[in-house]
Amino acid sequence: MKHAWTYRSKKGALSFQTPYRSIAILLGLFLLLIGSVFAGGSLGETIISPLDVLSTIVGTSNGEHDFILMTLRLPRTIVALLVGMALGLAGALLQSMVRNPLASPDILGVTAGASFAAVAFLSLSDGRFSIAWLPVAAVFGALATSVLLYLLSWKNGLQPIRLVLIGIGLSAVLGAGTTFFLVMGDMYTASQVYVWLTGTVYGATWDDVLVILFPLLLCLPFVLILARSLAVQELGEDVAKGLGNPVQVHRVLLLLLSIILAGVAVAVAGAIGFIGLLAPHIARRWLSFSFTSMVISSAFIGGLLMFGADMIARNAFYPLDVPAGVFTASIGAPFFLILLFRHRNRMV
C-alpha cells in the first residue's frame, strides 16, 4: 500500500513526495484556521451564530451585525492568525537554519530589535512621517539586530549556546533602549506603546490585515522553494556542500525571510513572545518526516496559538482586554526553560 503521494513533472524538473499523513494533518490545521475565523466572529459579549458570520462575510446579511463583525471582530481575528503564522514560519526557519532548538525571533533578539526600531520611530518622528513607515522601521531594526548577532556569535563557526546567550544579551540591551524612549516620551504615547510592546492585536483594522498579508504571501513561495535546501542542510554543512548546495547563500536568504516575517509581525501586533519557539516544536512532533510540511504546519500552528491567546485575552477577563502577549509568555517561558534543561549537554 502506498503511504505517500508522489508528483513528477513530465520533464522531471519538478518532483516531490508527500506522505498522506502530512496531507491529512495540514488539511486538518487549515480547516481549524477557517473555523477560527468563524469562532472569532461568533464569540464575545454578543454571541453571533456562525451562519450570521458567513452571511455578513459574503454580503447577504441584513446589516444587524456588520459593525461588530466587519469593524471589530473579523479584522482582529484575521490579524491574530496572520501574525501567528508569520512568527511560526520565522521560528521554523531560524531553528532549522542555525540547527538550534532554542532559536526563535524573540529569544535571539530579532523581536527586540524590531520593537526598539518601531518605538524609536514612533518617539522620534513626532508625527513628521506617516505611520505606514512603521513596518519598514521594524524590519530594519530586526535586520540590524540579526547582523550584529551573527557577527558577535561567530567564532570558528556558530555555536548554539553562544548564539542563544548573545541573543538574550542583545534583547536585554535593546529592551533597555526601548524603556529609555518610553521614559523620555509623553505619558499618552508611553502608555499606548507599553501596551503594544506587551503584544496585542486590540484595535486591529483591515489596513493591518493588508500590512501583514502581502509580505506573508510574498515570502511564502521563497520559503517553500528554500525548504528543500534546509532539509539538505539538516544532514550537516559538509554533506550539503558536497551535494552542491550553496549553503551560505541560502542561509542569508532564509535569514532575510525570517527577519521580514518577524519584523512585520512586530510592527502590527507588538512584541509577541514565544510563538516562534512553540509552533515549530509542535509541528516537528507531528511532521518530522516531511520538512516542507513541517514548515507549513509551523505557520498554521503559530496562527492557531496566537488566535487562542487573543480569544482568551478578550473574553476571559471581560470587560478588560488583556494583551495576548501575556498568555503566550506564560506558556512559552516555562517551555523555553524545559528545552534549555533538556538540551544543556548538547549546547556546550
N, C-alpha and C positions, 0 to 999 in steps of 0.2 A: 504494500500500500504506500502510495506517495504521501510524504509528510510536508511537502513544500511546493509552492507554485513557482515555476521556472519560466522566465521570459528571455528570449534571444531574438534580436532583430535579424532580418534576412541576410544582411552582410556581416553579421557578427560584431558590429561596432558597439552595440549596447546589449548587455545581458545582466540579469540579476536573478537571485533566487530568494524567496521569502517564505519562511515556514508558515503553515496555515495557522498555527497558534499565535504567531505575531500578528497576522491579519485580524484574527478574532479579537485580540486584546486591543489593537489600535482602533478597530471598529467600535468596540465597547466604550473606550475612552472618548471617542468622537461623539458617540450618542450621549454620553454623560455631559459633554460640553454643550451640546444642543439643549439637553434637559436643564442645564444650569441657567441658560438664558430665560427659559420659562419659569424656573423656580425663582430667579432673581426678580422677575417681573411680578410674580404672584404673591410672594411673601413680604410682609411688612405690617405696619399698623392697620392698613386696609388690605384685607385679603382679596385678591382678584383671581378669578378662575383662569387656568391655562388657556381655555378656549377664548376668553376675552383678550388675553395677551396676544394670542395668534391673530385674532381679528383686528386688533389695533396695529400689529406689525404689517399686515397685508393691506390695511386701509379700508376695511369693511365694517369697522365698529361704529357705534352711534356717537362717539366722541366723549363718552362719560369719563373714561379713564385715560384720555390722551395725555393730559398734563402729567399725571403721576408716572405713567409708563415711559412716554417719549422724552420727557424732560428730566425726570428724577431717577427712575429705577433702571431702565434699559441702558442708558449711556454708562452708568456706574457699573452695572453688571458686566457689560462688554469690555470696558476698560480694565476691570479686575482680571478678567480672563486673559486678555491680551498681555497685560503686564506680567502675569504669572507665566504665560507661555514664553515671553521674551527672556525672563530671568531663568526659567528652567532650561531653555535652549542654551543660554550663555553659560550656565553652570556645567552642562553636559560637555560643551566644547572645551571649557577650561580644564575640567577634570581629566578628560581624555588627552588633551594636548600636553599637559605637564605631567601626566600619569601620577596624579596625586589625588587621593580620595577626599582630601580636605579642601580642595580648591573650589572656590565659588566667588562670584563678584564681590560679595560683602566681606568674606574672610580675607581675600587678597588685597583689599583696599580699593578696588575699582569703584565700588559703590560710594565709598567715602570721597574719592576724588571727584566723581560726578556731582555729589552733593555739595562739596566745597565750591566747585566752579559755579554751580547753579545759585548757591546762596551769595557768592561774591558778585555774580551778575545782577542779582536782584538788589543787593545792597549798594553797589557802586554805580549802576546805570541810572538810578534815581528817575526812572521814567523816560530817559532820553532814548532808549532803544525799545523796540517792540518786544512784547513777551514771547512772540513767535521765535525769537532767537534763543530762548532758554534751552531747548533740546540741543542746539549746536554747542552752547556753552557746557552743558553736562557731558556730551560726548567728548569734547576737547579735554575736559578735566579727567575723564576716565582714561583717555589715550595717554595723557601726560603721566598719570599715575602708573599706568601699566609699563610705560617705557622706563620710568625710574625704578620700578620694582624689578624689572628684568635686569637692568644694569647693576643694581645693588646685590641681586641674588646670584649673579654669575661668578663662579669661581671654579674653573676647570669643569664646567657643566652646572646644571641646575639641580640642587639637592632639595628634596621635598620639605624637610624640616626648616631649612634656611628660607625657602620661599614663603612658607606659612608664617614664620616668626617675623620676617621683614614686612610681610603684608599686614600683620597685626600692628606692628610699629608704625607703619605709614598711616593706617586707619586712625591710630591714636593722635598722631601729629595733625592730620587733616581734620579730625574731629575737633581738636583744639582751635584750629584756624576757623572752622565753622562757628564755634562758640564765640570767638572774638567778634566776628561780623554780627552775630546776634546781639551781643552786649553793646556794640557801637551803634546799632540801628535804633530806630524809634520803636516804641513799645508795640504799636499795632503791627508793624511789619515783622517784628521779632516773634510775636505770638502766632502769627499766621505761618511763618517759616518753621517755627518749632513743631507745630502740628504736622506740617508737610514732611519734616525730617523724620518724624516717627514712622511715617509710611501710611498713607491713606489715599483712597480714591473718592473721598467725600467731595461732592460738588462737581464730579466729572461731567463733561459735556461731550457732544458729538464731535467737537473740534479736537478734544483729547483722543477720541477714538481714531480719528484720521492721523493724528500726530504719531501714534504708535503702530497703526495698522500698516501704513506704507513702508516704513523701514523693516517691519517684520516680513512682509511679503517680498521685499527686495532681497533680504538676506537669506530667506529660506531656500531658494534654488541653489545658491552657492554652498549653503550648509550641506544639502543633500549630495551635491557633487563631491565636496571635500570629505564627506563622511567615510567614503571608501579609503581615502588616504589615512584617516585616523585609525581605521581598522588595521591597516598595514603597519602603522607606527606602533600599535599595541604589541607587535612582535619584537620591538626593540629598534633603536635608531640604526644600528649597523645592518640589521636584516632589511629594514625599509630602504636604506640607501642601496643595498645590494640588489634589490628588486627594481631599482630605477626610480624610486620615489623621491621627489625634491622636498625633503623633509623641512628644511629651514624656510623655504618659500611658502609652503603650505601652512607652517606654524604662524608665520606673520599674517597670512590671510585669515586664518581661523581666529587669531588674537584680535584682529581688526573687527571681524564679525561679532565676536563676543562683546567687544567694547561698545560697538554701536547699539547692540541689543540692550546691554545693561545701562548705557547712558540714557537712551530714550526712555526706558522704563523708569529710571530715577527722575527724569525731567517731568514725567506725567504723574507718578504716584509717590515720589519721595523715596527715602532710604528704606525700602522693604528688605528685611533681612531673612536669610536662610532658605528662601525658596530655591535659589540656585544650588544650594547644598543638598536639600532634601530630595528634590524631584529626580535628579539623575540616579541617586541610590535606590529609590523605589523602582524606577524604570529598569535598572540593571538587574534587580532581583527577578523581574518578570521576563525580561527580554535579553538576557546576557548572551544568547547565541546569535543575535542579529543586531549588528552595530547600528545600521541605519534606522531600524525600527526602534532601537533604544533611544536614539537622539530625538526622533519624532515623539515618542511616548513621554520623554522628559518634558517636552513643551506642553503636551496635553495635561500631564500630571501637575506641572507648575501652575497652569491655568486653573485647575480644579482646586489646588491648595490655596491659591490666592482668593478664589471665589468663596471657598468655605470660610476662610479667615474674615473676609469682608462681611459675609452673611451673619456670622456671629457678632462682629463688631457693631453692625447697625440694628440688630434685632434683640440680642441677649440683654442689653442694658438700656433699652429704650426708656425715656427719650434721649438718653446720652448716646452719642455716636463716637464710640471708642475707635482710635486709629487701628487699622488692620495689622500694622506692623507690630503691635503689642502681642498679638496672638501668634504671628509667625515666629517671633523671637522666643516666646515662652515654650514653643515646641522645638524650635531649631537649636537653641543654645544647649539644652541637655543632650540632644542628638550629636552635636559637634563634640562635646566632651566625651561621649561614649566612643565616637570614632577616633578621637585623639588617643584614648586609652587603648583601644584595640590595635591601632597601628603604631604604637610607641616604639616597638622593637624594629619595625621596618623603615623608620624615618631617621635613623641616626647613621 
